[in-house]
Amino acid sequence: MFRDLWEAKLASQHSQGSTLKKDIALIERKVHALLDRIVDAGSDSIVKAYEKRIRDLETQKALMQDLIANCGRPLTSFSEAY
C-alpha cells in the first residue's frame, strides 16, 4: 500500500516537471516579446521597466529549472524511508 502511494507521488512529480517545462517555454516567449518592445521603445523609463520585468522572468525561469532538476527524485528511497 505504501509502495503504491510512493509510486503515485513520483508519477505526480514527473508530470509537474512537464508542466514546469511548458511554463519555462512561456517565460521565454514573454522575454523575447519584451526584448522586441525594448528595441521599439523610445523612453528610458520604459526600457528600464522592461529590463526589470525581464530580470524577474529570468529569476522565475531559474527557479523553475531548479525545480525540474529535482522533480521525481525523492530525498530517500522507499526502502530507506520505510
C-alpha positions as CSV (number, residue, x, y, z in Angstrom):
1,M,0.0,0.0,0.0
2,F,2.7,2.5,0.9
3,R,4.7,1.5,-2.2
4,D,1.7,2.3,-4.3
5,L,1.4,5.8,-2.7
6,W,5.1,6.3,-3.1
7,E,4.9,5.4,-6.8
8,A,1.9,7.7,-7.3
9,K,3.7,10.6,-5.7
10,L,6.7,10.0,-8.0
11,A,4.4,10.0,-11.1
12,S,2.8,13.2,-9.9
13,Q,6.2,14.9,-9.6
14,H,7.2,13.8,-13.1
15,S,4.0,15.4,-14.5
16,Q,4.8,18.5,-12.5
17,G,8.1,18.6,-14.3
18,S,6.3,18.6,-17.7
19,T,4.2,21.5,-16.6
20,L,7.2,23.4,-15.4
21,K,8.9,22.9,-18.8
22,K,5.8,24.4,-20.5
23,D,5.9,27.3,-18.1
24,I,9.6,27.9,-19.0
25,A,8.7,28.0,-22.7
26,L,6.0,30.6,-21.9
27,I,8.5,32.7,-20.0
28,E,11.0,32.5,-22.8
29,R,8.3,33.8,-25.3
30,K,7.5,36.6,-22.9
31,V,11.2,37.6,-22.6
32,H,11.5,37.6,-26.4
33,A,8.4,39.8,-26.7
34,L,9.8,42.2,-24.1
35,L,13.1,42.4,-26.0
36,D,11.3,43.3,-29.1
37,R,9.5,46.0,-27.2
38,I,12.8,47.4,-25.9
39,V,14.1,47.8,-29.4
40,D,11.0,49.8,-30.3
41,A,10.8,51.8,-27.0
42,G,11.7,55.5,-27.1
43,S,11.7,56.2,-23.4
44,D,14.5,55.3,-21.0
45,S,11.9,54.7,-18.2
46,I,10.0,52.2,-20.4
47,V,13.2,50.4,-21.3
48,K,14.1,50.2,-17.6
49,A,10.7,48.8,-16.8
50,Y,11.0,46.2,-19.5
51,E,14.5,45.3,-18.3
52,K,13.2,44.8,-14.7
53,R,10.4,42.6,-16.0
54,I,12.9,40.5,-18.0
55,R,15.1,40.1,-14.9
56,D,12.1,39.0,-12.9
57,L,11.1,36.5,-15.6
58,E,14.7,35.1,-15.8
59,T,14.7,34.6,-12.0
60,Q,11.4,32.7,-12.2
61,K,12.9,30.6,-15.1
62,A,16.0,29.8,-13.0
63,L,13.8,28.7,-10.1
64,M,11.7,26.5,-12.3
65,Q,14.8,24.9,-13.8
66,D,16.0,24.0,-10.3
67,L,12.6,22.5,-9.5
68,I,12.8,20.5,-12.7
69,A,16.2,19.2,-11.8
70,N,14.8,17.8,-8.6
71,C,11.4,16.6,-9.9
72,G,10.9,12.9,-9.5
73,R,13.9,12.4,-7.3
74,P,12.9,11.5,-3.7
75,L,15.1,12.6,-0.9
76,T,15.4,9.0,0.1
77,S,14.5,5.7,-1.5
78,F,11.3,3.9,-0.5
79,S,13.3,1.2,1.4
80,E,15.3,3.8,3.3
81,A,12.1,5.7,4.2
82,Y,10.1,2.7,5.3
